[in-house]
C-alpha cells in the first residue's frame, strides 16, 4: 500500500472540534491548572470541562472540547500539558 500523504499533512481539517483528555491526581488543583493551559492556547475556549473520578477516587479524568485552529496549536497545548507536573497523561 502506498501513501501520498506528506509528513507535515494532518488528517484533521481545521478548524475542527477536538477533545483533549487529561488525567491526573484528584487531590491536586489539576482542573484549574489545565483550564488555564487550554485557555492560554485557545482564547475562545470557555468550557465546560467534563470530569470523572477513578473508582477509588485517586485520579481524575478531564475532557475539554475545543475548536482547534491548527496542528501547531494542538502541538503547543500538548507540549504545555506534558510539562505540567499535575498531569499524569494527556491524550
C-alpha positions, 0 to 999 in steps of 0.5 A: 500500500502506498501513501501520498500523504506528506509528513507535515499533512494532518488528517484533521481539517481545521478548524475542527472540534477536538477533545483533549483528555487529561488525567491526573491526581484528584487531590491536586488543583489539576482542573484549574491548572489545565483550564488555564493551559487550554485557555492560554492556547485557545482564547475562545475556549470557555468550557465546560470541562467534563470530569470523572473520578477513578473508582477509588477516587485517586485520579481524575479524568478531564475532557475539554472540547475545543475548536482547534485552529491548527496542528501547531496549536494542538502541538503547543497545548500538548507540549504545555500539558506534558510539562505540567507536573499535575498531569499524569497523561494527556491524550 
